Amino acid sequence: MLLDDGLPNDLESLPSLEVLNLSRNKFHCLPASISRLSKLRILELSQCTMLKSIPDLPANLRTIEIVGADQLREQKQLKASF
């Protein structure tokens, strides 16, 4: 299980990453560096019960799954993108 201090801040060091499954973890927010994962297509955040906010996401992201993230506030960017 990942907490806030368990998520790497330098996700851009994974430039070829296409699928990221962070489901069932206890972090409050994703690192801003997620926006620089230009090849990321699928992001899974289901059952991240402590997740409160999501930073800007990569433009090429096609699928995001968020179920059971009860503390997540409305994200305008998500509404506009999906």
C-alpha positions in Angstrom: 0.0 0.0 0.0 1.4 3.4 -1.0 1.0 6.5 1.2 1.8 10.0 0.1 5.5 9.6 0.8 5.6 6.3 -1.1 4.8 7.8 -4.5 7.8 8.9 -6.5 7.9 12.6 -7.4 9.8 12.0 -10.6 7.4 10.0 -12.6 8.8 11.6 -15.8 11.7 9.2 -15.4 9.3 6.6 -16.8 8.6 8.2 -20.3 7.4 5.0 -21.9 4.8 4.2 -19.3 1.4 3.5 -20.9 -0.6 2.0 -18.1 -0.5 3.0 -14.4 -2.6 1.2 -11.8 -2.5 2.8 -8.4 -5.7 1.3 -7.2 -6.2 0.5 -3.5 -3.7 2.9 -2.1 -3.9 5.5 0.6 -2.2 8.6 -0.9 -4.0 12.0 -0.9 -2.7 13.3 -4.2 -0.8 12.3 -7.3 2.6 13.9 -8.0 2.4 16.8 -10.5 5.0 15.0 -12.6 2.2 12.6 -13.8 1.4 15.3 -16.4 4.7 14.7 -18.1 4.0 11.0 -18.9 3.2 11.7 -22.5 2.6 8.0 -23.4 0.3 7.3 -20.5 -3.0 6.0 -21.9 -4.7 4.3 -18.9 -4.8 5.5 -15.3 -6.5 3.3 -12.6 -7.3 4.9 -9.3 -10.1 2.8 -7.9 -10.5 2.4 -4.2 -8.0 5.2 -3.4 -10.1 6.2 -0.5 -7.9 9.0 0.7 -7.4 10.6 -2.8 -8.5 14.3 -2.6 -7.2 15.9 -5.8 -5.8 15.0 -9.2 -3.2 17.3 -10.9 -3.2 18.1 -14.6 -3.1 14.8 -16.6 -1.3 14.0 -19.8 -3.1 15.0 -23.0 -3.0 11.5 -24.5 -4.7 9.9 -21.5 -7.7 7.9 -22.9 -9.0 6.0 -19.9 -9.2 6.9 -16.2 -10.9 4.6 -13.7 -11.9 6.2 -10.4 -14.4 4.2 -8.3 -14.6 4.5 -4.5 -12.5 7.6 -4.1 -15.1 9.2 -1.8 -12.9 12.1 -0.7 -12.1 13.3 -4.3 -13.4 16.7 -5.0 -14.9 17.6 -8.3 -12.2 18.0 -10.9 -13.1 20.4 -13.7 -10.3 19.1 -15.9 -11.7 15.6 -15.8 -15.1 16.8 -16.8 -13.7 18.7 -19.8 -11.4 15.9 -20.9 -13.7 12.8 -20.5 
